[in-house]
Amino acid sequence: MTSEPGLLAFVTKGLLFLTMAVCVVVPHSFQVPTAGLILVTAFFAVLGLKRSPWLDKLMLTYYAGTAVTAFYLWLGYTNGAPREAFSQVLLVYIISPLLWWLIGASLMQRVGQDKLIRWLILLTWLALASVVLFFYAFLTFGKDSVRFLTEDANVNVQGGFAGASMLVYGSLIFLSGSYFAEPTMVRSRVARLIFPAALIVCAITSGRSAFILAIPIGALVGLALRSGLAVAMSEAERKQTSLLPILLVLVAGVGGLMVLSLIFAQIDLRLIVNLFWDKLTSGGGDVRVEQARALWEGIERSYGLGQGHGLGVRYLRSDEFPWRYELIPLASMLRVGIMGTAVYLSPFILYAALLSQRFAERRITRNDIYFAGGFFSVAVAAFTNPYIESFIFQWMFFVPVIALGIDLLPNQVPHRS
């Protein structure tokens, strides 16, 4: 990490932690203050930030994406896109990504991967605690007790189903995928059993298919990448690291289900599994299938060239924001075309390329696996959830990309064991 003297380093690190804490634990509960916090943190992040080859590459992809956004924003505006769409696209596609690139680089240079992961594990505990408190407050004191967290607060534990309208589930998609990819990041043996059990129970009672799916995705990412761990590891360490996650998932899964059946006798696990499987095999449900069909028709009408930002299709997902959709890949191709979507994907293509290169060279670290588990979990979730279009949730996509290039950032000593 950079050795930065005095008050500036203290304030910047404090702002970085506060920003991550708010965006992870109470996302979208206080949107205007959170936006101000992100802006202030990015300002302090710039002070003392050092250039690097990896950051330069990522900024080139940002400039290219900004050019694409500017052109298709103009195209949409000239074809009748509302002014509100203009301002939202400007925030989500131009301003917010820049702020998160700066914050992500500052996290790596000032905090480092190891400490950031410790922060995220702590925030996972806090996120899980917030879910427990939300359920308790709603079921005990009613909707008004949790309205400050979300206007549409709701908990449903009837008819064998369990679910709640909590925005923190978005953060937990990343955090659960990260943990199940690399469980050894949690040091305590007792916590290694409690942690996955708590995540499994939380996922099952969330009513969110993307959250449930993040657990096997994270485990599979970890299983796939573990053979590319740094050559310096001994064979015994490699075997232990390979077997431990599988055993933990099995033990925690059984324990979590037992706890769930004891606490919520009215929950029907078979019903939840069947609902999850039906939604998974149907492409996200009838609503998303119809949405996908309408978006694809719009893509065909524009010959894959893009019709512009701020314009919708015949299918309305939201009366208030008719240009917004949940299926981000298709929505992106509708707005900016196939080539524009490829430009938007360019930082993530660089990420996948560098990850593949390190895997082939057996230079993968446990930190890399942790971040990759979270990234690929939210990447899959982006096919049915617009998390990347939220300025608060964009950290889940940009921070892992920055983190992979940690040894290409100045004054950093990456953790290889």
N, C-alpha and C positions, 0 to 999 in steps of 0.2 A: 504494500500500500504506500501511497505517497506520504512523505513526512511533512505535514503542513502545520506550522506553528500557530498557537494562540487561539483567539476567539473565533476566527473564521472557520477553522476545522471543527471546533466544538458545535457551533451553530449549524453548520452544514450537515454534519452527521446527525444531529438532533432532528433537523427538518427531514432528512432522508428517512429516518426511522418513523417519524410521525406520519409522513406521507404514505409509506408502506402500510403502517398500522391502520390508518383510516380507509385506504383503498381495499385492504384485505378484509378487515373485520366488519366495517359498517359502510360498504360500498353503496353509493347513491342515496344514503340516508340524509346526507347534508350536502347536496350537490354544489351549491354556490360556494360555501366555505371550502369544500374540497377542491373545487376548481382554482380558487385563490391560493390554497396551500400548494397545489401542484405548480402553479405559476411562480410563486415565491421560491419554492425549492429548486426549480429549474434555473432561476436567476442565480442563486447561490452555487448551484452545481457548475455553472459556467466559470465562476471565479476559481482559478487554479486548475481548470480542466486542461489536460494535455492531449495533443493530437497523437494519433497512432494509425498504423496502416489499416487495422481492422475497422476503427471508427471512420476513417476516410472512405473505405469501401461502402460502409453502411450509409454514410451521408450522401454518397453518389446515388444510391438507390432511393434515398429520400428526395433528392432533387428531381430525379426522373419521375417519381410518383407525384410530386407537386406539379410538375409540368402537365402530366396527364390529367390530374384533378382540375387544374386551372382551365384547360381546354374544354373538358366535358362539363365543367360547371358553367362556362360561357355558353356552350351548346344547349344545355338544359334551360338556362335562364332565358335565352333568346326564343326558346320554344314553349315558354309559359310556365316554367318551374317557379313555385312561390318563393318569396324572399326568405321565409323561414327555413326552407330547404337549403337555400344558398348559405345562410349563416351556420346551419348545422353541419353541412358538408365542409365548410371552411374550418370549423372547429375540429371535427373528427378526423379529417383526411390531411390537413395541412398543419394546424397549430399543435394539436395534441401529440401526434407522432414525434414532432421535433422535441417537445418537452420531455417525452419519455426516453428518447435517445440520449438526451443530455443527462437526465436523472439516472438512467441505466449505466452510462459511462462513469458518472460520478460515484455510483455505488461500487463499481468495480475498482476504481482508482483509490477511493477514500476508505471504503469498508472492506472490500475483498469478498471472494466467493464464500469462504468458510464462515465468516461472521454473518453474511447475508442469509445463508442457509439456516444458521442458528436463529436468526430473527424470524424466518419463515416458519420454522418448527414451533417457536413460541407463539406466533400469530395463528398457527393451526390450532393449538390448544385454546386460544382465545376465541377463535371462530367457532369451534365445537361448543365451548361454554356459552357463547351467544345463542346458539341454536337451542340448547337446553333451557336457557332463561326465557327465550321467546316462547317456546312451547308452554312452559310453566306459567308465564305471565298471561298468555292468551287464554289458556284453559281455566286459569284461576280467577283472573280479574277482568277478562274480556278484551275485546278488540282495541278499545281506547288506550289500554296500557302499553301497547306496542305501536301505536299509530305514528309515533315520532320516527320510527325506523322505516316504515313504508306505509303509504296511504292505503294500499290494497291488502292490508294484513289479513291473513286467514290461516287457519289450521284445520285440517280435516282428518279425523281418526275414526271415521264411521264406515260401516259396510265392509270391514276387513282391509280397507285402504288407509294409507297414511301419507300425508303431504302437507306442505306449508309454503306460503308465498314469502320466501326470504331471499334477498339478493345475495347474501353471503354464500349461498350454494354455488354461485358462479366462481368465487374464489376457491371454494373447496374442490371444485373440479380439478383445478391446477394442483392444489396442495395434496389431494389424495393420489393423483397420478404420480406426482413427484415422490411421495413417500413409498408407495408400493413399487416404484422402480428401484429405489435404493433405501431399504429400511434401515441399513446400518448407520444412517445419519443420526438416528436417535440412539444415544449412548447407553442409557439405562436399560437393563434387561427387562425390568418390570414394565417400564414405559413402552418397550417394543411390543409387548403383548396388549397393553391397554390401548395404545395409539391406533393400531389397525382395527381392533374391535370397535372402538368408538367411531372411526371413519365408516366402517361397514354399516353399523347401526344408523348412523346419520344419513348415509346414502339411501338405505332402504326406506327410511321414514321421510325422506325429502319429497318423494313423488317426482323426482327429476331423473329421467332416463340417462341424460348426459353425465350426471354425477355418478350413477351406478356403473355406467360403462367406463368411467375413468379408472376404476379400480383394476379391472382386467387389462385395460390398455397400458396403464403404468407398469403392471407386473410383466406384461409381454415385452415392453420396451426395455425394461431392466434385464430380462432374460436374454433378449437379442443382443444387447450392447455389452453384457458382462464379459463375453469372450474377448472383447477388444480392450480390456483393462491393461494398464501399463505393464510392460514386460518385467519391470523391477519387482513386481509382486511374486511371492513364493507360490509354489503349486498348492501348498496347504491353505494359504490365504485365499487363493483363487477358488478352491473347492468350497471353502467355508462361505465365501461371498456368493457363490452360485446356489448353494443349497439353502442357506438361511432364509432368503425371502420367500421361497416356496413353502417351507415349513411354517414360517410366521403367518403367511396368508391362510394356510389350512387351520392352524390352531386358533388364530384370531377370528376366522370366519365362523368356526363352530362356537367359540365363546361368545362372539357378538350375537349370533342367532339365538343362543340360549338366554342371554340377557334380555334381548328384545322380546322373546316369548314370555319371559317372566314379568317384565314391566308393562307391556301392552298385550294383554291376553286377547283383546278384540282385533288385533292385527292378523290378517290371513296372509302368511308368507307366500303360499301358492298363488293366491290372487295377484299379489304384487309382482311375482316372477312372471306370471302369464301376461299381465298388462305390459310389463317391460318388454317381453319377447314379442308380443303383438306389435308394439310400437316400433321396435327395432326392425322386424321383418317387413313392416309395411312402409318403411322409409320415413318414419316420424309421425305417422298417423294420417288420416284422410285430409286434414287441413293443410298439412305441409305438402302432400302429394298434389293437391289441387293448386297450391301456390307454385310448386315446381313446374307444373304443366303451363300455367299462365306466364311464368317468367321465361320458359323456353320458347313459347310462341313469340314473345316480345324480342328475344334474341334473334330468332329466325327473321322477323320482320325487319330488323336492322342489319341483317346479313352478318351478324357477329361483329359489327363495327362500333356498336354502342349508340344509344339514343340520347345520352346526356344525364348528368346528375339531376336529381330532384323530380324526375318524371316516373310515373308508375305505369302499371298495366291494368287490365280489366279486373284483376283480383285485388281487393283491398284488404290488407291485414290490419290496417288501422285507419279509422275515419279521420283521426286528428293528424296523422302523418302518412298520407297515402303513398309516399315514395319510399317508405321503409319496409324491409322484408327480413325474414329470419334466415332464409337460405342464402347466406352471404356469397358463396362462389357464383351461383346463378344470378343473383342480384347484381354482382359486380360486372359480370359479362353483359348484362342488360344495359348497365349504365355506361361503361367505358370500353366495352368490346373485349374480344379475346386477347388482343395485344396489350390493351391497357391493364387487364387483369394480370397478365404475365409480368408487367412492370410492378404492379402492386405486390406480387409474390416474390419479387427479386431478392429482398433481404432474407426471406425464409428459404429460398433456393440456395443462397450463399451459406446459410446455416446448415442445411442438409448436406451440402457439398463438403464443408469443413468437418462436419461430424463423421461423414463417410470416410474422409481421408484419414482422420485420426483413428477410426475403427480399423481401417486397413493396416495402419502402421502400429497398431496396438498401443496407442497413446491416450486412450480414453481414461478419464478419471471418474471417481465416484461422484464428484460434483457434477460432471458432465451428464452422467446418467440421471441424477436427481432432477436437473433442469429439463432434460430431454423428456422424462416421464410426464412432467407437468405440461410441457409445450405440446407434445403430441396429443395429450388428452384434450386440451382446449382447442387444438387444431381440428380434431374430429368433431368436437362440440360446435365449432363454427359453421358446420354444414347445416345445422338446424337451430342455432342460437346466435344472435348478432352481438356477441361479446366484444368482438374486435371493433365494432362501431361505438363502443362506449369509451369515452375518454378516461374513465376511472378503471376499467378492466384492461386497458391496453398494456399495462405492465406485464401481464401474463404472456404476451406475445413478444414484446421487445426486450425485456430484461434477460430471458434465456439466450436470445441471439447475441446480445452484448457479452454475456457471461462466457460463452464458448470461446470468444477471442481474448480471454483474460491474459494469456501469455503473449499476446500481440499488443497489449496495452503497456505503457511505460511504467517502470518501477513496480512490477508485480512479480511475485513468486508463486505460481500456481501450486495447489496441493495435488500431489500425484499418487499418494498411497491410498 
